[in-house]
Amino acid sequence: MNISAPFIARPIATWLLAVAILLAGLLGYRALPVAALPEVDFPTIQVVTQLPGASPDTTETLITASLERQFGQIPGLVMMTSESAAGTSQITLTFGLDRSMDSAAQDVQAAINAAAGTLPPNLPYPPVY
């Protein structure tokens, strides 16, 4: 027996089967999730430094600027944002997708150590990431 014999013998059933497969395909295609941009988690590290009692301007010049100079030299850094408030400096570092979080953290720690000489000596504790 030929596999195509039932389809040749019953053309109306063949058409109905073809329409059913077409409708199932269209419904399945519409149900596919499509996003304009994929959801990607970039390696991001946040560095927080506190200097109690310091004004935002003092925090900016003494802490944030020193750390930003060192962080700017890290390879693979895509974006750096900072915020200085009264007694607190917060720097967010975003790395490219090709960087692992562990190597980025090691580079951030090395940059913090390199900036230790330019930070104020009266910091209660070193920058935390």
C-alpha positions as CSV (number, residue, x, y, z in Angstrom):
1,M,0.0,0.0,0.0
2,N,1.2,3.5,-0.9
3,I,1.4,6.1,1.8
4,S,-0.2,8.7,-0.4
5,A,-3.1,6.4,-1.5
6,P,-5.6,7.5,1.3
7,F,-5.0,11.2,0.5
8,I,-5.6,10.7,-3.2
9,A,-8.7,8.6,-2.6
10,R,-10.2,11.2,-0.2
11,P,-9.4,14.7,-1.5
12,I,-11.9,16.5,0.8
13,A,-10.4,15.0,3.9
14,T,-7.0,15.9,2.6
15,W,-8.1,19.6,2.2
16,L,-9.6,19.6,5.7
17,L,-6.4,18.2,7.1
18,A,-4.3,20.8,5.3
19,V,-6.5,23.6,6.5
20,A,-6.3,22.3,10.1
21,I,-2.5,22.1,9.9
22,L,-2.4,25.7,8.5
23,L,-4.7,27.0,11.3
24,A,-2.6,25.2,14.0
25,G,0.5,26.7,12.5
26,L,-0.9,30.3,12.4
27,L,-2.1,30.0,16.0
28,G,1.2,28.6,17.1
29,Y,3.1,31.4,15.3
30,R,1.0,34.1,17.0
31,A,1.7,32.5,20.4
32,L,5.5,32.7,20.0
33,P,7.0,35.2,22.5
34,V,8.8,38.0,20.6
35,A,10.8,40.8,22.3
36,A,12.3,43.8,20.7
37,L,15.3,43.5,22.9
38,P,16.4,40.3,24.7
39,E,16.6,40.3,28.5
40,V,20.3,40.4,29.2
41,D,22.0,40.8,32.6
42,F,25.1,42.9,32.3
43,P,27.8,42.3,34.9
44,T,27.3,45.3,37.3
45,I,29.2,46.2,40.4
46,Q,28.2,49.0,42.8
47,V,30.8,50.6,45.0
48,V,29.7,52.5,48.1
49,T,32.0,54.7,50.3
50,Q,30.9,56.5,53.4
51,L,32.5,59.6,55.0
52,P,30.1,60.6,57.8
53,G,29.6,64.4,58.2
54,A,31.0,65.3,54.7
55,S,29.0,67.5,52.4
56,P,28.1,66.3,48.9
57,D,30.7,68.6,47.3
58,T,33.4,67.2,49.6
59,T,32.3,63.7,49.0
60,E,32.4,64.4,45.2
61,T,35.9,65.9,45.2
62,L,37.7,63.7,47.8
63,I,36.1,60.3,47.2
64,T,34.1,60.0,44.0
65,A,36.6,61.7,41.7
66,S,39.5,59.6,43.0
67,L,37.7,56.4,42.5
68,E,36.3,57.3,39.1
69,R,39.8,58.0,37.8
70,Q,40.9,54.5,38.8
71,F,37.7,52.8,37.6
72,G,38.0,54.5,34.2
73,Q,41.1,52.5,33.5
74,I,39.5,49.1,34.0
75,P,39.3,47.2,30.6
76,G,35.8,46.2,29.5
77,L,34.0,48.9,31.4
78,V,31.0,50.0,29.4
79,M,29.3,52.5,31.6
80,M,30.0,54.2,34.9
81,T,27.5,56.3,36.9
82,S,28.0,58.0,40.2
83,E,26.0,59.8,42.8
84,S,27.4,61.8,45.7
85,A,25.3,62.7,48.6
86,A,25.9,63.9,52.2
87,G,28.5,61.5,53.5
88,T,28.0,58.9,50.8
89,S,29.5,58.1,47.4
90,Q,27.9,55.5,45.2
91,I,29.4,54.4,41.9
92,T,27.8,51.9,39.6
93,L,30.1,50.1,37.1
94,T,28.6,48.2,34.2
95,F,30.8,45.8,32.2
96,G,30.5,44.2,28.8
97,L,28.9,40.8,28.3
98,D,32.3,39.3,27.6
99,R,33.6,40.0,31.1
100,S,33.0,37.5,33.9
101,M,31.8,38.9,37.2
102,D,34.8,37.4,39.1
103,S,37.4,39.1,36.9
104,A,35.5,42.4,37.0
105,A,35.4,42.2,40.8
106,Q,39.1,41.5,40.9
107,D,39.7,44.6,38.7
108,V,37.5,46.7,40.9
109,Q,39.3,45.6,44.1
110,A,42.6,46.4,42.4
111,A,41.4,49.9,41.4
112,I,40.1,50.5,45.0
113,N,43.5,49.5,46.3
114,A,45.3,51.8,43.8
115,A,43.0,54.7,44.8
116,A,43.6,54.1,48.6
117,G,46.5,56.7,48.6
118,T,44.3,59.4,47.2
119,L,41.3,58.8,49.5
120,P,40.9,60.8,52.7
121,P,42.8,59.2,55.7
122,N,39.8,59.6,58.0
123,L,37.5,57.1,56.2
124,P,35.9,54.9,58.8
125,Y,36.3,51.9,56.5
126,P,37.4,51.3,52.9
127,P,35.0,51.4,49.9
128,V,32.6,48.4,49.7
129,Y,31.6,46.8,46.5
